[in-house]
Amino acid sequence: MVRSSCVWTIAFLCWAGSASGEIRQVVFDGTVSEHKWTLKDLNAELPSDWSGYNYLDLEIRASSPQRFNLNLYSQGLVQSRRMHPLANAWIRAAVPLTYYRQPNRQGFDLASVGKVPRNSFWITTGGAYGALNAVEAIGVAMEYPLGKPTLEIRSVKLSKEDPGSEVLEPKPLVDEFGQWIPVDWPGKIKSLDQLKKEWAEEESALGTGSFNYCSYGGYRNTRAKATGFFRVEQADGKWWFVDPDGHFFFSTSANGMGVTGDARVEGRESYYAALPPAGQHGFYAWNQSRRFGPDWNTKWMELALRRLDDWGINTIGNWSDSRLWDSHKKAYFVFLRGWGMETGYLGMPDVYAPDWPAMVDRAAAEQCEPRKNDPYLLGYFIGNEPPWPGRESLVVDTILDRPPSAIQREARAFLAQGDTPERRKEFVYRAFARYIEVIDAAIRKYDPNHLNLGLRFGGEVPPEAMVRGSRGFDVYSMNVYSTAVDPRVLAKVYALAGRPILVGEFHFGVPGRGLAAGLVQTRDQEERGVAYRYFVEQAAAFPAFIGTSWFQWVDQPALGRMDGENYNIGLVDVTDRPYRSLVDAIKATNMRLFDVHSGKIPPFGRMAKTN
């Protein structure tokens, strides 16, 4: 996104009161657009003291799936939460006020800690917190609105009990192909015959690609020491992966290559025109069955690998179908589990528990030993977006408030010498150091041949002590949701960690088709391709940068995955049709990556347009 100086549109709209049933519409326009009302403007009966209430009960209709901020104003404090309602339908949104009053302590990574799903919307949990005993106004704001989207509001109330969040008008909202019913768009599938015709056209156009790759995906005309496994090396001031045959390798991949759906269905069956048959988990799988017949669960993989060849993607990304690993046609990543993050304290397991090292040892043995001799395995990720950087004091609060444990005893003993924010950070960093040491030792015990690719840190760069603590990794991995990887950030990370750098997740999307844009928005599908080229090539120009991984293979479900996200972030849509402008951009960049990273040619230089 081009971050120009913000242009704010602020409107105070008069509203005689919700009892009238009058519908008020706001239009978002400008770089940043906000509409703000006093409580009396919204509903004459709304009190300023919300202490006795648990839900803000809204009836709204959004014309676009573009997200907006729901802001509460009280005595100079602005409490902002990002909200994403299902679009093109009247909904009731019962907003839990607890997420304005106090930080969320549930979850184990940034996604699960940072937002919560409701039936008809999701909302973020982070930001300024307050008691909500002197609320003065409510506002809605949107950044870079596309096409002057509107928001209609017909009721604003407070509730003590959960009134439920629901679609309030006739359903279904999703058709038998997994597409959003309330809106139309060019290319929307109207029949199976249309879909089969487009599938056939794409398959006939697929080639083998001309990217100068060897069988492992490395650059055929380069030469380094061959060890039979992937490793990293610095040559002429540039870092590279080196493939098993000794060729320099720059990794490009897509996460989530698979057909298992994760849409929320239970309790929302009426939202769907039809549900996939048993054994076909989601609409993407159902469309594969329509495409390939009885052998769809195997044939989709053959097509996916052909696509990777044609597009120049040389690595199977994180969270992909494990059968793709065993194809022995592409390098691949493995995400390791079993360290206790999911049951820990905001992602931090009890690293001082007497049985924790044994648990780690078992998990490493089960996952790593069977793959220690596989030359196609590029390396292991050991975690994803731990939420404790920046939340160190909250992690300690969570440890201290829960039942007695080994890590609680350690925390109490450490803080007995002084309980300050800095000492709380130091305690978390010490726990992190033990976390890394024990896990890394277990992995290398059972698989000394493959790379430890780190924790895929998310959000802002973690505190310096935590980055330095990552020197034991072979590669420093971070997920970056922005228009580009800031070269100053790359330089800082490299100076602290001293390791080559990999981006484990990035993406761009467009609001439409019932889908939200994702974490970084572009104006249209053409600009998604522009954004891809700019992000990847600008990063590749940094000497220590060695790979990117797009998140994800297919768009998220129109009604949202388990945490509510329904992003337009796929290389292909739910009907298994590639986004051609994005794919063409990927091919163009992959043709240039070796020369860009080698410093022979400059990176692609145009940023994408956002609105």
C-alpha positions in Angstrom: 0.0 0.0 0.0 1.2 3.5 -0.8 1.2 5.2 2.6 0.6 8.8 1.6 -0.5 11.4 4.0 -3.9 10.5 5.4 -7.0 12.3 4.1 -9.8 11.9 6.8 -13.4 12.2 6.0 -15.3 12.6 9.3 -19.1 12.9 9.4 -21.4 13.5 12.4 -24.8 12.1 11.3 -28.0 12.9 13.1 -30.1 10.0 14.2 -33.4 10.5 16.0 -33.1 7.1 17.8 -33.2 3.4 17.0 -36.8 3.0 18.1 -37.8 4.8 14.9 -36.4 1.9 12.8 -34.8 4.5 10.5 -31.9 3.2 8.5 -28.8 5.4 8.2 -26.2 4.9 5.5 -22.6 6.0 5.6 -20.2 6.1 2.6 -16.5 5.5 3.0 -14.4 7.6 0.7 -10.9 9.0 0.8 -7.6 7.6 2.0 -9.0 7.1 5.5 -12.7 7.7 6.0 -14.4 7.8 9.4 -18.0 8.4 10.5 -18.6 9.3 14.1 -21.7 9.8 16.3 -22.4 10.8 19.8 -24.4 8.2 21.8 -27.5 10.4 21.7 -27.3 10.7 17.9 -27.4 6.9 17.7 -29.9 6.1 20.4 -31.4 8.4 22.9 -31.5 5.6 25.4 -27.8 4.6 25.3 -26.1 5.4 28.6 -22.5 6.6 28.8 -21.6 4.1 31.6 -21.4 0.6 30.0 -20.1 -1.1 33.1 -23.1 -3.3 33.5 -23.2 -4.4 29.8 -21.3 -7.1 28.0 -22.3 -6.7 24.3 -22.7 -3.9 21.9 -25.7 -5.1 19.8 -25.6 -3.8 16.2 -27.8 -4.5 13.2 -25.8 -3.5 10.1 -25.4 -4.2 6.4 -22.1 -3.7 4.6 -22.0 -3.3 0.8 -18.4 -4.6 0.7 -16.3 -7.3 2.5 -13.7 -4.6 3.2 -13.0 -4.5 6.9 -13.5 -1.4 9.0 -12.6 -0.2 12.5 -15.2 0.0 15.2 -14.1 2.8 17.5 -15.3 3.7 21.0 -14.5 7.2 22.3 -14.3 8.0 26.0 -12.5 10.9 27.8 -9.8 11.3 25.3 -9.2 7.5 24.8 -9.9 5.9 21.4 -10.4 2.2 21.6 -10.3 0.7 18.0 -11.0 -2.8 17.0 -11.0 -4.1 13.4 -14.3 -5.6 12.4 -15.2 -7.8 9.4 -18.9 -8.5 8.9 -20.4 -10.8 6.3 -21.2 -8.5 3.4 -24.3 -7.8 1.3 -26.8 -9.0 4.0 -28.3 -7.6 7.2 -26.7 -9.1 10.2 -26.9 -8.9 14.0 -23.4 -8.3 15.4 -23.2 -8.8 19.1 -19.7 -7.3 19.8 -18.2 -8.7 23.1 -17.1 -5.6 25.1 -14.6 -7.7 27.1 -12.2 -7.2 24.2 -12.3 -3.5 24.7 -12.0 -3.8 28.5 -9.0 -6.2 28.8 -6.5 -8.0 26.6 -7.3 -11.5 25.3 -5.4 -14.3 27.1 -6.7 -17.1 24.9 -4.8 -18.5 22.0 -1.3 -19.6 21.2 -0.3 -17.6 18.1 -1.0 -14.1 16.7 -4.1 -15.2 14.8 -5.8 -17.0 17.6 -4.9 -14.3 20.2 -5.5 -11.4 17.9 -9.1 -12.0 16.8 -12.2 -13.9 17.7 -15.0 -15.3 15.3 -18.7 -14.8 15.8 -21.4 -16.3 13.6 -21.8 -13.2 11.3 -18.5 -11.4 11.8 -15.1 -11.4 13.4 -13.3 -8.7 15.4 -9.8 -8.1 16.6 -8.9 -8.1 20.3 -5.8 -5.8 20.5 -5.5 -2.1 21.1 -6.1 0.4 23.9 -8.2 -0.9 26.8 -10.5 0.9 29.2 -13.3 0.5 31.7 -16.1 1.8 29.3 -17.7 3.8 32.1 -17.8 7.1 30.3 -18.3 6.3 26.6 -19.0 9.5 24.6 -19.2 8.4 20.9 -19.0 5.5 18.5 -17.2 5.6 15.1 -16.5 3.5 12.1 -13.5 4.0 9.9 -12.0 2.4 6.8 -8.6 2.7 5.2 -8.2 2.9 1.4 -11.9 2.2 0.7 -12.5 0.7 -2.8 -15.5 1.9 -4.8 -17.1 4.0 -2.1 -18.5 1.1 0.0 -21.4 1.8 2.3 -22.4 0.7 5.8 -26.1 0.8 6.8 -27.1 0.8 10.5 -30.6 0.3 11.7 -30.1 -0.5 15.4 -27.6 0.1 18.2 -28.2 -1.3 21.7 -26.4 -2.6 24.7 -27.0 -6.1 26.1 -26.1 -7.9 29.3 -26.7 -11.4 27.8 -25.4 -12.5 24.4 -28.2 -11.8 21.9 -26.5 -13.9 19.3 -24.8 -12.9 16.0 -26.8 -14.0 12.9 -27.7 -13.2 9.3 -31.1 -11.6 9.5 -32.4 -12.1 6.0 -33.2 -15.0 3.7 -30.3 -17.4 3.0 -28.4 -19.2 1.5 -25.3 -17.0 0.9 -22.9 -19.6 -0.7 -23.8 -21.6 -3.8 -22.9 -25.2 -4.7 -19.5 -24.2 -6.1 -18.5 -22.3 -2.9 -19.1 -18.9 -4.4 -20.8 -15.9 -2.7 -24.4 -15.7 -3.9 -25.4 -12.0 -3.1 -23.1 -10.4 -5.7 -22.0 -11.1 -9.3 -18.7 -10.6 -11.0 -17.0 -11.2 -14.4 -16.1 -14.9 -14.6 -18.4 -16.1 -11.9 -19.2 -19.7 -12.5 -22.9 -20.3 -13.5 -22.7 -23.9 -14.6 -20.5 -27.0 -14.4 -20.1 -27.0 -18.2 -18.6 -23.5 -18.0 -16.2 -24.7 -15.3 -15.1 -27.8 -17.2 -14.4 -25.7 -20.3 -12.2 -23.3 -18.3 -10.4 -26.2 -16.6 -9.6 -27.8 -19.9 -8.3 -24.6 -21.4 -5.9 -24.1 -18.4 -4.6 -27.6 -18.5 -3.9 -27.5 -22.2 -1.8 -24.3 -21.7 0.4 -25.7 -18.9 4.1 -26.2 -19.8 7.2 -27.4 -18.1 8.7 -24.0 -17.5 12.1 -22.6 -18.5 13.6 -21.4 -15.3 17.0 -23.2 -15.6 16.2 -25.4 -12.6 17.8 -28.7 -11.8 15.8 -31.7 -10.5 15.8 -30.1 -7.0 14.9 -26.6 -8.1 18.3 -25.1 -7.8 20.0 -23.1 -10.6 21.6 -25.6 -13.0 24.5 -23.4 -14.0 25.8 -22.7 -10.5 28.1 -24.9 -8.4 28.9 -25.2 -4.7 29.8 -28.2 -2.5 27.2 -31.0 -2.8 26.3 -32.7 0.5 23.3 -34.6 -0.5 21.0 -32.4 1.6 19.9 -28.7 1.6 22.1 -26.3 3.4 22.9 -22.5 3.4 26.0 -20.8 2.2 27.3 -17.3 1.7 29.1 -16.8 -1.6 30.5 -13.5 -3.0 28.6 -11.6 -0.2 25.2 -13.3 -1.1 23.4 -16.0 1.0 21.8 -18.9 -0.8 20.2 -22.2 0.0 22.3 -24.9 -1.7 20.5 -27.9 -3.0 21.6 -31.5 -2.5 23.5 -31.5 -5.8 25.4 -28.3 -5.0 23.3 -25.7 -6.9 22.4 -22.3 -5.5 18.7 -22.3 -4.7 16.3 -19.4 -4.0 13.1 -20.7 -2.5 9.6 -19.7 -3.7 6.6 -21.6 -2.4 2.9 -21.5 -1.6 1.6 -22.5 1.8 -1.4 -24.8 2.3 -1.3 -26.9 -0.8 -4.1 -29.3 -0.1 -7.9 -29.9 -0.5 -8.9 -30.1 3.1 -11.5 -27.4 3.8 -11.7 -25.6 7.1 -15.0 -23.7 6.7 -17.3 -23.3 9.7 -20.5 -25.2 8.9 -22.0 -26.5 12.2 -24.9 -24.3 13.2 -24.7 -22.4 9.9 -26.0 -25.1 7.5 -28.7 -22.7 6.3 -26.1 -20.4 4.9 -25.2 -22.9 2.2 -27.2 -23.8 -0.9 -25.7 -27.3 -0.7 -23.0 -29.0 1.4 -20.2 -31.1 0.1 -20.7 -34.8 0.2 -19.1 -36.9 3.0 -15.4 -37.3 2.4 -15.1 -34.1 0.5 -14.0 -31.6 3.1 -15.0 -28.2 1.7 -16.0 -26.8 -1.7 -12.5 -26.8 -3.1 -12.4 -30.6 -2.6 -16.0 -30.9 -4.1 -14.9 -29.0 -7.2 -11.9 -31.3 -7.5 -14.3 -34.3 -7.4 -16.3 -32.6 -10.2 -13.1 -32.1 -12.1 -11.4 -35.5 -11.8 -14.1 -38.0 -10.8 -13.3 -40.9 -8.4 -9.5 -40.4 -8.4 -9.8 -36.6 -7.6 -7.8 -36.9 -4.4 -4.7 -38.1 -6.3 -5.1 -36.3 -9.6 -5.4 -32.8 -8.0 -1.8 -33.3 -6.8 -0.6 -34.2 -10.3 -2.1 -31.0 -11.6 -0.7 -28.9 -8.7 2.8 -30.2 -9.4 2.4 -29.4 -13.1 1.3 -25.9 -12.2 4.4 -25.4 -9.9 6.6 -26.4 -12.9 4.8 -24.0 -15.2 4.9 -21.1 -12.7 8.5 -21.6 -11.5 7.6 -22.3 -7.9 10.3 -24.7 -6.6 9.2 -25.4 -3.1 6.1 -27.0 -1.5 5.1 -24.6 1.3 4.1 -25.0 4.9 0.9 -26.9 5.9 0.7 -28.7 2.6 -0.6 -32.2 2.0 2.1 -34.6 3.1 1.6 -36.8 0.1 3.2 -33.9 -2.0 6.3 -34.3 0.1 6.7 -37.9 -1.0 6.3 -37.2 -4.7 10.0 -36.5 -4.8 9.4 -33.8 -7.4 9.8 -30.6 -5.3 11.7 -29.4 -2.2 9.4 -29.0 0.7 9.1 -27.5 4.2 7.8 -29.4 7.3 6.1 -27.6 10.2 6.8 -29.4 13.5 4.4 -29.7 16.4 4.3 -31.2 19.8 6.2 -28.7 21.9 3.2 -27.6 24.0 2.6 -24.2 22.4 -1.1 -24.9 21.9 -1.6 -25.6 25.6 0.9 -23.1 27.0 0.7 -19.5 28.2 -0.1 -17.4 25.1 2.0 -19.9 23.1 4.8 -20.3 25.7 4.9 -23.9 26.9 6.0 -24.8 30.5 9.6 -25.2 29.5 10.6 -25.9 33.2 8.2 -28.8 33.6 10.2 -31.9 34.4 8.5 -33.9 31.6 8.7 -31.2 29.0 12.2 -32.2 27.5 10.9 -35.8 27.2 7.8 -34.6 25.4 10.0 -32.6 23.0 12.2 -35.6 22.4 9.2 -37.8 21.5 7.8 -35.2 19.2 11.2 -34.8 17.4 11.7 -38.6 17.1 8.2 -39.1 15.6 8.4 -36.3 13.1 12.1 -36.0 12.2 13.7 -39.4 12.3 11.5 -40.8 9.4 12.6 -38.0 7.2 16.3 -37.6 8.1 17.5 -39.2 4.8 15.1 -37.4 2.4 17.1 -35.1 0.2 14.0 -33.2 -0.9 13.3 -31.9 2.6 14.5 -28.3 2.7 14.1 -27.9 6.5 11.8 -27.6 9.5 9.8 -24.7 11.0 9.4 -25.2 14.8 6.6 -22.7 15.4 4.4 -20.0 13.9 3.9 -16.4 15.0 4.4 -16.7 18.7 2.4 -13.9 20.4 4.7 -13.3 23.3 6.9 -10.6 21.8 5.4 -7.4 23.0 3.1 -9.2 25.4 5.7 -10.3 27.9 4.0 -8.8 30.9 0.7 -10.4 29.9 2.4 -13.8 29.5 3.7 -13.5 33.0 0.3 -12.4 34.3 -1.2 -15.5 32.6 1.5 -17.8 34.2 0.9 -16.3 37.6 -2.9 -16.4 37.4 -3.2 -20.1 36.4 -2.9 -23.1 38.6 0.5 -24.0 40.1 3.2 -25.1 37.7 6.9 -25.4 37.3 7.1 -22.2 35.1 5.0 -20.4 37.7 7.4 -21.3 40.5 10.3 -20.1 38.3 8.5 -16.8 37.6 7.7 -16.2 41.3 11.3 -16.9 42.3 12.7 -14.6 39.5 10.3 -11.8 40.2 11.0 -11.9 43.9 14.2 -10.1 43.1 12.0 -7.3 41.5 8.8 -7.3 39.5 9.3 -4.7 36.7 8.4 -4.7 33.0 12.0 -5.2 32.1 12.5 -8.1 34.5 9.3 -9.7 33.1 10.7 -9.4 29.6 14.0 -10.9 30.9 12.1 -13.9 32.3 10.2 -14.5 29.0 13.5 -14.2 27.1 15.1 -16.8 29.4 12.2 -19.2 28.9 12.5 -18.6 25.1 16.2 -19.4 25.2 15.4 -22.7 26.9 12.6 -23.4 24.4 15.0 -23.0 21.5 17.9 -24.9 23.1 15.8 -28.0 24.0 13.9 -28.2 20.7 16.9 -27.6 18.5 18.9 -30.3 20.3 16.1 -32.8 19.9 15.7 -32.1 16.2 19.4 -32.4 15.5 19.5 -35.6 17.6 17.0 -37.3 15.3 17.9 -35.5 12.1 21.3 -34.0 11.8 21.0 -33.5 8.1 18.3 -30.8 7.7 17.9 -27.2 8.4 16.2 -25.6 11.4 14.3 -22.7 9.7 13.1 -21.1 13.0 9.9 -19.7 14.4 8.3 -17.7 11.6 8.0 -14.6 13.8 5.0 -12.4 12.9 4.1 -8.7 13.2 6.8 -6.3 14.1 10.4 -7.4 14.6 10.7 -9.0 18.0 12.8 -7.4 20.8 16.5 -7.5 20.1 17.2 -10.1 22.8 14.8 -12.5 21.1 16.3 -12.0 17.7 19.8 -12.6 19.1 18.4 -15.7 20.7 17.6 -17.0 17.3 21.2 -17.4 16.2 20.9 -21.1 16.9 18.6 -21.4 13.9 20.1 -22.0 10.4 17.7 -19.5 8.9 15.8 -16.6 10.5 12.1 -16.8 9.4 9.5 -14.0 9.7 6.1 -13.4 8.3 5.7 -10.0 6.7 2.3 -8.5 5.8 3.2 -5.3 4.1 3.8 -3.9 0.6 7.5 -4.7 1.0 10.1 -6.1 3.4 11.7 -2.9 4.7 15.5 -3.2 3.9 16.2 -1.4 7.2 14.4 -4.2 9.0 16.3 -6.8 7.0 19.6 -5.1 7.9 18.6 -5.0 11.6 17.5 -8.6 11.7 20.7 -9.8 9.9 22.9 -7.8 12.2 21.3 -9.3 15.3 20.7 -12.9 14.2 23.5 -13.3 11.8 21.5 -15.8 9.7 20.1 -15.7 6.2 16.4 -14.6 6.1 13.3 -16.2 4.8 9.7 -14.8 4.7 7.4 -17.6 5.7 4.1 -15.7 4.8 3.0 -12.8 2.7 0.0 -12.1 0.5 -2.1 -9.5 -1.3 -5.9 -9.6 -1.9 -8.8 -7.6 -3.2 -12.2 -7.2 -1.4 -14.9 -8.7 -3.5 -16.8 -11.9 -4.4 -17.8 -11.9 -0.7 -14.1 -12.2 0.3 -12.0 -9.7 2.3 -8.7 -8.5 0.9 -6.5 -10.2 3.5 -3.9 -8.4 5.5 -2.6 -6.3 2.6 -5.0 -4.8 0.0 -4.6 -4.0 -3.7 -7.0 -2.2 -6.0 -7.7 -5.1 -8.3 -6.5 -8.5 -9.5 -4.0 -6.9 -11.9 -2.4 -5.0 -9.0 -2.0 -8.2 -7.0 0.5 -9.3 -9.6 2.3 -6.0 -9.4 2.4 -6.2 -5.6 3.8 -9.7 -5.8 6.7 -8.7 -8.1 7.5 -5.6 -6.0 7.6 -7.6 -2.7 9.6 -10.6 -3.9 12.1 -8.8 -6.1 12.8 -6.0 -3.6 13.4 -8.5 -0.9 15.5 -10.7 -3.1 17.8 -7.8 -3.8 19.0 -7.9 -0.1 22.1 -10.1 0.1 21.0 -12.2 3.1 17.5 -12.9 1.7 16.9 -16.4 0.4 13.2 -17.1 0.0 9.5 -16.2 0.1 6.4 -18.3 0.8 3.0 -17.0 -0.3 0.0 -17.6 2.0 -1.9 -19.4 0.6 -2.7 -21.8 -2.3 -6.5 -21.4 -2.4 -8.8 -18.6 -1.3 -10.2 -19.0 2.2 -13.9 -20.1 2.4 -16.5 -17.4 1.7 -18.1 -17.8 5.1 -14.8 -17.9 6.9 -12.4 -20.5 8.2 -12.4 -21.5 11.9 -11.2 -18.1 13.1 -13.5 -16.2 10.7 -11.0 -15.1 8.0 -12.4 -15.3 4.5 -9.6 -13.7 2.5 -9.0 -13.5 -1.3 -5.4 -14.7 -0.9 -5.3 -17.7 -3.2 -3.2 -18.4 -6.2 -6.4 -20.2 -7.3 -10.0 -19.6 -6.4 -12.5 -22.0 -4.8 -13.4 -23.3 -8.2 -9.7 -24.2 -8.9 -9.1 -21.5 -11.5 -5.8 -19.6 -11.2 -5.8 -15.8 -10.8 -4.1 -15.3 -14.2 -2.6 -11.9 -13.6 -1.0 -13.0 -10.3 0.3 -16.3 -11.8 1.8 -14.4 -14.8 3.6 -12.1 -12.3 5.0 -15.0 -10.4 6.4 -16.5 -13.6 7.9 -13.2 -14.6 9.6 -12.8 -11.2 10.8 -16.4 -11.1 12.5 -15.8 -14.4 14.5 -12.9 -12.9 15.2 -14.0 -9.3 18.7 -15.4 -9.8 19.9 -12.2 -11.5 18.1 -10.0 -9.0 19.6 -11.8 -6.0 23.0 -11.9 -7.7 22.9 -8.2 -8.2 23.1 -8.4 -12.0 19.8 -6.6 -12.5 17.7 -4.2 -10.4 14.5 -5.4 -8.8 11.0 -4.6 -10.1 10.3 -1.1 -9.0 6.6 -0.2 -9.2 4.4 -0.4 -6.1 0.9 -1.7 -6.4 -2.1 0.7 -6.3 -4.5 0.2 -3.3 -7.6 2.2 -4.4 
